[in-house]
Amino acid sequence: MGYIKSAALEETGYVVLDRYNREIDPKEWLDIEYVDWKSSGDTRFAPLASAKGEIECNGFWNHKPPRTDKDGVWIDAQTELAPTLTERALEPGANVGRCRIIELQPNTYADCLYNLHQDDNNRLNPDGTGWVVRGFFNLTDDQTSYFVLRENRTDPSEETRIALPAGAQLIVDTQRLWHAVAHYGTEPRYCLITSWESGPELDAYIEKYNGVSKVDTYPVDQETLDAGQAEQTRRIAARAAALAARGQQEVIAMSEA
């Protein structure tokens, strides 16, 4: 039967929506509770919706009973402090699974390439239902930072870089695409991440905000690109060698983050 997927994401695995142009009080992402939860880089997360309405970030399949990343339970203590962000997550009318704010500390392009990962969005997701994808709503004005997307983790020819000013909005099939963020500067980056179920509601939302599946890639000088790729290769090889010395082999697992 197959999963219900959005045609808008079929070609490239992502869409970029119109930029959100309204002011949001930073207290909505600064004054809520965060938990340590490592993703691609030095990160913390503040959950707005979780498996059971608790302040934790675990995959829904790690709970009892285990289930797919849908039907998240909103956390009143968090959503009361972040009403606009909660509204943004609910706006499409699509089923919401996990919904969290990520805090990412500054890093480099080389760090970003090493941290590229795919998400485990659809474990236990029944065939014939909507494929789970993720929405990213950038909260801070990170003018020199960018989202990196690749079909293949180590192939730079397939790389797309998306700018991350305040209000940038994109939807990504993060189980398909390798992804991470290069975040320059001195302050953390904050972004709302929402797991949405594909279907007519999400399709209508993409159309409403003029989603496009191709954008001009964020410009980065060739020296930085080459050095970053070389460093990714070096770090992957070093990790493989360290594991081999312990009689282990690297297993590329999907991230629960």
Legacy VTK file of the C-alpha trace (Angstrom):
# vtk DataFile Version 3.0
C-alpha trace
ASCII
DATASET POLYDATA
POINTS 257 float
0.000 0.000 0.000
2.767 2.448 0.882
2.726 5.605 2.978
0.880 8.839 2.301
3.540 11.391 1.370
3.548 15.018 0.257
4.180 15.416 -3.463
5.900 18.733 -2.724
8.760 16.868 -0.996
9.136 14.146 -3.612
11.779 15.794 -5.818
14.290 17.122 -3.278
13.049 15.908 0.109
12.424 19.420 1.410
10.369 22.569 0.886
11.114 26.108 1.984
8.087 28.185 2.969
7.526 31.933 3.084
9.458 33.578 5.887
7.425 34.282 9.027
7.507 38.053 9.519
5.917 38.624 12.917
7.749 39.396 16.141
7.790 36.705 18.839
8.862 37.415 22.397
12.176 35.584 22.995
10.868 34.638 26.448
8.895 31.921 24.643
12.097 29.985 24.028
14.311 31.349 26.786
12.057 30.947 29.823
10.892 27.351 29.355
12.499 24.205 30.716
15.241 22.463 28.739
16.640 18.973 29.134
20.009 17.668 27.992
19.439 15.697 24.803
22.223 15.389 22.296
21.538 15.647 18.599
23.922 16.940 15.944
26.251 19.073 18.030
26.162 20.626 21.484
22.414 20.765 22.073
19.576 20.907 24.577
15.841 20.595 23.907
12.729 22.111 25.449
9.787 19.800 24.679
6.325 21.250 24.055
4.758 17.886 23.216
6.052 14.442 24.139
4.830 10.855 24.321
3.029 11.253 27.652
3.087 14.975 28.314
6.263 14.804 30.365
9.335 17.001 29.982
11.468 14.472 28.098
12.487 13.872 24.489
12.526 10.116 24.008
11.247 8.453 20.852
7.664 7.335 21.320
8.684 3.718 20.604
10.811 3.735 23.770
7.711 4.073 25.950
5.195 1.467 27.068
3.230 0.768 25.028
5.589 1.653 22.170
4.095 3.643 19.290
5.032 5.798 16.332
5.881 9.501 16.523
2.272 10.733 16.315
-0.392 11.983 18.737
2.015 13.893 20.962
0.683 15.037 24.335
1.067 18.761 24.957
2.886 19.818 28.123
0.785 22.541 29.757
3.617 23.961 31.840
5.633 24.512 28.644
2.930 25.575 26.200
1.655 28.232 28.618
5.060 29.889 28.367
5.263 29.489 24.575
1.752 30.180 23.225
2.862 31.520 19.829
5.192 28.600 19.186
2.467 26.145 20.174
0.101 27.901 17.783
2.681 27.666 14.987
3.040 23.914 15.540
-0.720 23.430 15.484
-1.406 25.731 12.537
-1.211 23.120 9.746
-3.864 20.971 11.440
-1.684 17.913 10.790
-1.112 15.286 13.457
1.765 16.357 15.733
4.160 13.920 17.357
7.167 15.308 19.152
7.455 19.104 19.261
10.533 20.707 20.772
12.718 23.795 20.727
16.368 23.068 20.045
19.206 25.105 21.503
22.367 24.658 19.425
25.706 26.089 20.514
28.017 27.609 17.876
29.961 25.209 15.674
31.666 25.088 12.272
30.933 23.755 8.807
33.315 20.856 9.486
31.433 20.054 12.701
28.173 20.190 10.777
29.393 17.709 8.153
30.571 15.274 10.799
27.226 15.630 12.596
25.090 14.933 9.515
22.411 12.387 10.433
19.046 10.975 9.417
16.094 10.868 11.810
14.166 7.799 12.878
10.725 9.305 12.291
8.615 6.376 11.167
9.433 3.450 13.396
6.197 1.490 14.047
4.338 3.784 11.628
1.568 1.644 10.049
1.645 1.167 6.295
-1.059 3.187 4.564
-0.833 6.124 6.991
0.951 9.462 6.684
4.754 9.577 6.544
6.217 11.625 9.409
8.380 14.607 8.403
9.736 17.532 10.385
9.072 21.252 10.296
11.820 23.693 11.254
10.969 27.265 12.288
14.092 29.324 12.994
13.611 31.629 15.967
16.901 33.513 16.253
18.326 35.685 13.490
21.269 33.526 12.447
22.369 35.425 9.366
25.642 33.549 8.902
24.294 30.076 9.725
22.757 27.550 7.377
21.002 24.205 7.227
22.950 21.543 5.302
21.041 18.805 3.447
22.523 15.840 1.570
21.087 12.728 -0.036
24.405 10.998 0.701
26.300 11.729 3.905
29.722 12.004 2.312
28.904 13.361 -1.169
29.331 17.159 -1.371
27.962 17.254 -4.917
24.497 16.591 -3.485
24.636 19.341 -0.859
22.032 22.077 -0.411
22.565 24.885 2.112
19.570 26.891 3.345
19.896 30.278 5.026
18.573 30.665 8.580
17.408 34.211 9.300
14.732 34.676 11.945
11.432 33.339 10.640
12.932 30.893 8.139
10.557 27.955 7.683
11.236 24.627 6.033
9.809 21.120 6.047
12.221 18.229 5.557
11.906 14.498 5.123
14.661 14.005 7.676
14.463 10.228 7.435
15.497 10.558 3.790
17.996 13.439 3.945
21.170 13.708 5.963
21.012 17.029 7.757
22.661 19.285 10.335
23.281 22.999 10.892
26.467 25.038 10.605
25.970 27.729 13.247
28.500 30.540 13.467
28.593 33.328 16.022
28.805 33.513 19.794
25.217 32.905 20.895
23.046 29.749 20.709
20.657 29.148 17.839
17.028 28.402 18.702
14.575 26.636 16.402
11.141 25.038 16.790
11.093 21.462 15.455
7.757 19.710 14.941
7.045 16.170 13.779
4.072 16.383 11.378
2.158 13.610 9.649
1.964 13.973 5.882
-1.491 14.267 4.374
-3.943 16.795 2.935
-3.616 19.139 5.919
0.143 19.443 5.560
-0.175 19.751 1.770
-2.571 22.674 2.209
-0.176 24.327 4.655
2.717 23.997 2.195
0.567 25.542 -0.536
-0.628 28.365 1.749
2.954 29.433 2.451
4.154 28.967 -1.134
6.489 26.051 -0.485
9.265 25.606 -3.039
11.404 22.504 -3.435
14.522 24.260 -4.712
16.250 27.394 -3.425
19.552 29.099 -4.107
22.135 27.425 -1.916
23.749 29.550 0.791
27.129 30.746 -0.551
30.235 29.351 1.122
33.771 29.841 -0.187
35.426 26.837 -1.806
38.276 26.758 0.714
35.811 26.265 3.585
33.911 23.620 1.623
37.063 21.672 0.796
38.451 21.910 4.323
35.138 20.833 5.822
34.888 17.826 3.542
38.455 16.809 4.316
37.790 17.106 8.050
34.598 15.034 7.779
36.585 12.315 5.991
39.334 12.461 8.618
36.936 12.267 11.588
34.932 9.399 10.116
38.140 7.465 9.430
39.492 8.186 12.915
36.291 6.977 14.530
36.297 3.803 12.411
39.924 3.133 13.363
39.210 3.655 17.068
36.281 1.243 16.907
38.310 -1.310 14.960
41.023 -1.170 17.617
38.361 -2.226 20.134
37.101 -4.978 17.844
33.962 -3.047 16.958
32.445 -1.813 13.740
30.621 1.462 13.249
26.894 1.090 12.753
25.171 4.096 11.180
21.935 4.304 13.113
19.134 6.783 12.629
18.961 9.466 15.264
16.034 9.711 17.687
16.673 13.411 18.090
LINES 1 258
257 0 1 2 3 4 5 6 7 8 9 10 11 12 13 14 15 16 17 18 19 20 21 22 23 24 25 26 27 28 29 30 31 32 33 34 35 36 37 38 39 40 41 42 43 44 45 46 47 48 49 50 51 52 53 54 55 56 57 58 59 60 61 62 63 64 65 66 67 68 69 70 71 72 73 74 75 76 77 78 79 80 81 82 83 84 85 86 87 88 89 90 91 92 93 94 95 96 97 98 99 100 101 102 103 104 105 106 107 108 109 110 111 112 113 114 115 116 117 118 119 120 121 122 123 124 125 126 127 128 129 130 131 132 133 134 135 136 137 138 139 140 141 142 143 144 145 146 147 148 149 150 151 152 153 154 155 156 157 158 159 160 161 162 163 164 165 166 167 168 169 170 171 172 173 174 175 176 177 178 179 180 181 182 183 184 185 186 187 188 189 190 191 192 193 194 195 196 197 198 199 200 201 202 203 204 205 206 207 208 209 210 211 212 213 214 215 216 217 218 219 220 221 222 223 224 225 226 227 228 229 230 231 232 233 234 235 236 237 238 239 240 241 242 243 244 245 246 247 248 249 250 251 252 253 254 255 256
